Amino acid sequence: MTQLTSEPSPTGVDLPETPPNWRRYFSFSTDHKVIGIQYIVMAFFFFLLAGIFAMIMRGELITPEPDLVDRTVYNALFTMHGTIMLFGWTFPVLAGFANYLVPLMIGARDMAFPRLNAAAFWMIPVAGILLVLSFLAPGGPAQAGWWSYPPVSVQNPSGQFLNGEFIWLLAVAISGVSSIMGAVNIVTTIIRMRCPGMGWFKTPAFVWTVLAAQIIQLFGLPALTAGAVMLLCDLSFGTTFFDPAQGGDPVLFQHFFWFYSHPAVYVMILPIFGIFSEIFPVYARKPLFGYKVVAVSSLIITGLSGIVWVHHMYTSGTPGWMRMLFMLTTMLISVPTGIKVFAWVATIWNGKLRLDTPMLFALGGLINFVFAGITGIMLSSVPIDIHVNNTYFVVGHFHYVIYGAISFGIFAGVYHWFPKMTGKMYYEGLGKLHFWLTFIGTTINFLPMHPLGLMGMPRRVASYDPEFAFWNVIASLGGFILGISTIPFLLNMFASWLAGEKAPDNPWRAIGLEWLVSSPPDVENFEELPIIVSEPYGYGKSEPLTENMG
């Protein structure tokens, strides 16, 4: 197992415990653990809001006729659902995990720039509130989709300066600046603040994936932020960056958008890969297979993610040579991803599996991700992509990635680190009920979208041909099951945090520095800085992972 010694605290005094006061979560705290929980809780609020929008849409799609909401309202719903799920739920909740866990995992007392960290967080609720308030704007909220392509997005039927699209673009720009600030902080923390003895190949797999994801943020996100600002100027200040009548180019915005927004999928999925890499060894009682290869493959994914964006633009007048090039690069990125899948399967194989809730969600996320990867390879192929472009096949693939893999990984992480964050144990029965409802609902909701797309049903429509009705009814039933699945989760989290059984420091007999501190950790994490003297996954194959821990 990982061996540790300690060096004295530079202050030479004992560090105070964090007071158990709920008010600190509503304050401008610079404690990375408080900020991490602020991110996670706020993200779940937006998750519920965007989920309500999704259920309204699935209610509309039960019948071919648009008989539940007006078509313009439906356009606003799918725009806000996608935007909030990405910028209000997925990115913030993963930022919460990174904030909470990275300093603990690398033996640091806090982030490199605590005040910048707090400022980055408080920009997110501002952006989220702006998105919600855009429903009150003249002409209603933005209706051009979460990608906001011109010329649709630069139309202003209300004739007002502060219209819904303007507010949407402003919110996205604020979110982008926040994420760039967070990326600077996290990358600096990982590079400069690892505890003594923690070389790169003694760094936990989760930290590797967070580093790889935040490097993408630093290099890719400025493009999307710049594109959003340019589009905002076209909409409200008379510029013509994307107006072909005035010499602009609307396809240029697509390049700005997808140069970041496809790598953004890896920004979201890479930390989930890290969560899987932390969870599978613990609940299989085996070391992570091929740790060094798994770690390096994260950086390979980062490098390749910057040369795949045009596969979203095969139908945008892309020349043939460019289609072939980006088809190849898109297929190539499956290699380092497949390495990770192989390593997880090898870790699980012949392990002493303990099917607690975190392991169930990790296994479910892995199954869904493999399916999403298969359809992703299909979409990388030029003829298949052109055939199913703008159909529900793309929607099904995307949701298998975003919800089937990423959200499952998020839930796995929440349950796994819940005792560490709160000092309380969750209720296992409610956790397993949450998993099965979520897995069944995900399958029934998103799997039918694939045959719908192959049949030719276009996405982003409130009405459709009756031949598509059967699969839409099935998908809507799955969506309602997903809505119901949040009930046991919320009950579990609230009841456990308020009245759950007190958690020991290491209830899972897990590996990692975060399990060597109290639950929840003290203010500055470590009274004495740890010194790492062995690799984090260098255990004998027949030896328990945590023989002497917990």
N, C-alpha and C positions, 0 to 999 in steps of 0.2 A: 504494500500500500504506500501511498504518498507519505513521506516522512517530513516532519516539520520541526524546526527549532525556532527560537524567537530572539529578537533583539529588543532592548528597552524602548519604550516610547520616548520620542525626543523631548516631550514636555516633562517627563519624569514624574507625572502625577496620574492618578487614576482618572479615567474618563467618565463623566456622568452618564446615567442612563437617560434615554429619551422619555420624557413624561408621557404617559398614556392619555393624551388629551386630543380629542377629535378635532379641536379647533385648529391644530397645527396644519391640518390638511386643507384649510381655507386661507392659509397665510402665505406670504412670500418667503417660504422656507428655502434655505440653500442646502439642506440635507438631501443627498441624492436618493435616500430611501423614501423620504416623504414625497419628493418630486416624482419618483417612480410610481408610487401608489396614486398620486394625483393624476398622472397620465392614464393609468389603467382604469381607475374609477370613472374619470371623465369620458374615456373612450367607450366604456360600456353604456354610458348614457346615450351617446350618439349611435351606438350599435342598436339599441332598442328603438330609437327614433327612425333610423333608416330601415329597420326591420318592419316597422309599422307601415312605412311607405311601400315596401315590397309586398306586404300582405294585401294592401289596397289594390296594387297592380295585379296580383294573382287573382283577387276577387273579380276584377274587371275581365280578366282573360278566361274565366270559367265559361263564358258564353261568347259566341262570335261577334255579337253586336256590342257597341260601346254604350252600355246601359247603366253603368255604375257612376262613372265620373266623366266630365267633359274631356274632349280630346286634348285641349290645351293643358288642362290639369294633369292628365296622364303624362304628357310630355314633361311637365315640371316634376312630376313624381319620379320618373326614371332618371332625370337629370340629377335631382337632389339625392335620390337613393344611391346612385353610383358615387357621387362626389363625397357624400358624408361617410359612406362605407370605407372609402379609401383615405380621405384626408381627416376624417373625424374618428374613425375606428381603427383601421389596420395600422397606419403609420404611428399614431399616438400610442396604441397599446404596446406595440413592439418597442417604441422609444421608452415606455415605462419599464419593460423588462430589462432593456439595456441599462437604463439609469439605475435600477435597483441592484442588478446582479453583477455588472461588470466590475465596479470597485471591490465588491466582496470577493469575487472570483480571482482577481489579480492581487489581492492583499493590499489595497489602497484604502485610505480613510475617507476619501470623497472623490468627486470628479475634479479634473484639472482646473476648471473655471466654474465654481459653484454659482456665482451670480449670473453669469451668462446662461448657465443651465436653467436657473429659475426663470429668467427672462424668456428663454425659448419656450418653456412650458406655457407661460401666461399669454403668449401670442396665439396659442391653439384655441382656447375657448373664445377669444375675440373673433378668430376666423369662423369658428362654428356658429357663434351667435349671428354673425353677419349672414351666413348662409340661410339660417332659419328666418331672419328678418327680411330676407329678399322676397319672401312670400307676400309681404306687405307693400312691396315696391309698385309704382305705377306700371301697369302692364303685366304684373305678376312676376314670379321668379324666373330664373334662366330656364330655357326650354331647349337648348341646343345639345344636350347630352354632356356627360362628364368630360368628353374630349373637346367640345366647344369649337368645332370646325367653322371657319368662315366659308362662304358668305352668310350662312344662317346665323352665326353668333353675332354678326355686326349689324343685323337688322334691329331697328329700334322703333317698333310700332307705336309705342307710347309717346315718343318724341321728348322724353324726359332725360335729363342728365343722369340722375341717380335711378336708373332702371335696374331690373333684376339681374341682367347680364353683367352690368358694371359692378354691382355688389358681389356677384359670383367671382368675377375676375380679381377683384380686390382681395377677397377672402383667400383665393388660391395663391395669390402673390404673397400674402402675409404668412400662409402656411409654408410656402417654399422658403422664405427667409428664415422662419423658425427652424425648419429642418436643416438648413445649411449651418446655422449656429450650433444646433445639436451635434451635427456631424463633426464640426471642428473640435468640439469639446470631447466627444467620445474617442475620436482617432488620437487626439493628443493624450488623453488619459491612458489608453491602451499602450501607446508607444513609450510614454515617458514615466508612467507611474506603476509599472509592475513591480512587485515586491522583490527583494534580493533573492537571486537564484532562479527566478522565473524567466528562463530563456524562452525563445519562441516555441520550441517543441516541448516546453513544460507548461504551456498556456492552455487552458481548457478549450475544448472544441467550440463551445458557445461563443467565447470571446473571439476566436478566429472568424466565425461567421458574422458577428456584429462588425468587426473591423472591415471585412470584405464588403458588407452592405453599405457602411458609411463612406467608404472610398467611392462607391458608385454615387452616393448623394453628393459628394464634393465635386465630382467631375460632370455629373449629368444633370443635376437639379437646376443649376444656373440657366441651362438652355430652356427648360420649361418656364421658369420664372421670367426670363427675358421675353419669351413668346407671349406669356400672359400679359405682361406690361405693354408690349407692342399691340396686342389685340385690344387692350383697354384703350390705348391711344386712338386706334382706328375707330372704335365705337363711339368715343366721346370727345375727342380733341381734333378730329378732322385729318389725321394722318392716313396714308394709303399703303401701308406695308403689305396688306393682303388683298387689296382691291385691284382686280385685273383691269378694270376700266381706266384706272389711273396709273397703270404700270406696275402694280403690285402683283404678288403671286400667292394665291391661297394655299397652294401645295407646300410653300415654304413653312407655313405654320404647322403642317403635318410633320415635317422634318423636325422642327423644334419640339413638337409635342412628343413624338415617338422616340426621339433620341434619348429622352429621359424616361418616358412612360413605359417602354418595354423593359429597360433595365430596372425600372421601379418594381416590376414583378420579382426580380431577384433581390431587391432591397427588402421586400416583404418575405420571400421564401427562405432566404439564407439564414436569418435568425431562427426560423422554424426548423431548418436543418440542424442548427445548433442545439435547439431544445430536444429534438429526436436523439441527437448524439449524446446528450446528457442523461436522458431518461432510459433509453434501451439498456445500457449497461447496468443500471441500478436495478431494474425490474426483471432482468434476465440473469442477474448475478454473474455476469461475465465482463471482461474488459472490452472496450470498444475495439473492434477489429480494424486494423490498418489506420490507427490514429493519425500518423503523419501524412499519409496519402489523403485522408479525409480533410485534414486541415489545409493542405496545399491546394486541394481541388476547389476550395472556396475562393481562393485568389484567382485560380484559372477561370472560374465562372465570372468573376468580376471583370477580368480582361476581355473575355469573349462577349460579355453583355453589351459592350460598347459598339459592336459591329453586327448587330442583328435587327436593328429597328425597322429597316425598309420592308421586312416581310409583312408588315401591317399595311403596306402601300402598293401591293402588287396590282391593284385595280386603279391606281392614281396616275396612270400614264407613265409608269416606271419602265425604262428600256429593258430589253430582254437580258442583256449582259448583267444588269444590276439585279434582276430577279434571280438569275442563276447564282450569282455571288452570295446573295443574302439567304437563299435557300440552303446553300452549303454551310454558311456560318451558323445558321439557326439549327441545322441538324448536328453540327459539331458540338454545340454547347450541351447536347444530351450526354456526351461522353463523361465529363467530370461529374455531372449529375447522376449518371448511372453508377459511377464509382461509389458515391455515397449510399445509394440504394443497396448495392451489393454488400457494402460494409455493415449496414444495419441488419440485413438479412443474416449475414454471417455472425453478427453479434447475438442475434436472437436464437439462431440454430443451436439445438441441444442445450439451450439455457434452462435454468430453473425459473420458468416464467411465473411472475406474480401479477395476476390480472387485476390490479387495483385501477382506479379511475384514470390516473395519469397514463398508465400503460395502455388502457383501452383506447383512449383518445389518440395516443401516439400511433398505435397499430392501425386504427381507423384512418388517421391522416395519411399514413404511409400507403395504405391500399388505395385511397382516393387519389393520392399524388401519382401513383404508377399509372392509373387509368387516365388521369389528366395529361401525363407525359406522352402516352400513346396517341391521344388525340392531338397533342401539340406537335408531334412529329408529322402527323397527317397534315396539319395546317401549315407546316413549313414548306410542304410540297406545293409548287406554283399551281399546277392544274387543279388540285383538290381545293386549295385556298380560294382560287377564283370561282370554283363551282359553288362553294358554301359561303362565299363572302356576304356579309350583312345578313346572315340567317341565324336561326336559333342554335345551330351547331356551334358557332363561335361563342354564343352566350353560355351554352352548356359547358364547353371546355373552360372558359374563363371562370365560371363559378365553381367548377371542380377544383381549380387551383386556389381561388381566393377563399372559398368557404370550405370545400372538402379537405384541402390540405392545410391552408394557413390558419383558418379559424379553429380547426381541430387541434393544430399545434399550439395555438394560443390557449385553448381550454386545457390541454395537457399541461402546459406550463403553469397556468393558474392553480390547478389542483396540486401539482408537484411542489411548488414553492409557497403555497398558501400557509402551511404551518410556519414557515420561516418568516413570512411577511407579517402575520397576525399573531403568532404565538398560540393559535388555536387549531384543532383538528377539524376538518370538514366531516360531514356525514356521508359515509361510503355508499349507503343505499341510495340516497338522493343523487350522488355523483354518477352511479351506474345507470340509474333511470334517465338522467340527463344525457348520458352517452348514447343509449340505445334509441331514444327519441330523436336525437340529433342525427345519428347515422342513418336511421330509417327515413327520416324526413329529407335528408340530403339526397339520398338515392332516389326517392320517389319524386323529388322536386326537379333535380337537374339531369338525371339520366334520360327522361323523355324528351329533353330539349335536343338531343342528338338526332333521333329519328325525325323530329320536327324540322330541323335544319336540312337534313338530307331530302326531305319531301319538298323543301323550298319555302318554308314559312319565314318571312322577313322579321327581323327584330324591330323593336321600338315602334310597335303598332298597337293600338287599342282595339282594333277590329280585325277579323281575319276570315278566310274562307272556311265554311263549315267542315271541310275535309280534315282540318287540323284540330277539331274540337276534342276528340278523344284524348289525345296526348296532353292537351292543355288542361283538361279537367284533372288528369292524373297529376300533372305538375303542380296545379293549384292545391290539391289535397296535400302533397308533400310540403308545400310552402306553409300551409296552416299547421302541419305537424311540427315544422321548425319553429313556428311562433309559439306553440304550446311548450316546446322543449326548453324555452328560456325560464319557464315558471319554476321547475325544480332547481334550476341553477341559482336563480335569485333567492329562493327560499334557503338553499344551502349556504350561500355566501353570507346572507344577513344573519341567519340563525347561528351559524358556526362562529362568525366573528363576535357576535354579542354574547353567546352562551355556550359555545363549543367547549369540548374537553381541552385542557391545557396541553399544548404540544411540547414534546421534548426537543432538545436542540437538533437531533438528527433522527427523526421518526422512521426514515426509509433506510437507515444504514447506508447512506449515500456517500459519494466521493465529492471532493471539492472544498475549497476554503470556506465557502458560505455556510457549510454545515458544521464548522468548528466554532462558530460564534453563537451567542444566545439567540433565542427565538422570542420576539424579534430582536435584531442586533442593537447594541448600544449606539450612542450618537455617532461616534467616530469609528465604529466597527471593531477595531482591534486595539486592545490595550497595549499590546506589543506587536510590532510588525513581524509577520511570519517570514521565514527563510525557507525556500524550496530546495530540496536536495535530491529529488527523484522525479521521474516523469509522472504526469497525472493518471495515465492509463497503463502503467507498467506493472501489471499484476500477473501472477501466474494463472494459467487457464483454469486450474482446478481449485484455486484459492478464492474464498469469499472476498468481495470487493472491499469490505470495510470490517475486517476481522476484529480490529481493535477500536472501531469508532462507533459510538452510540449504542 
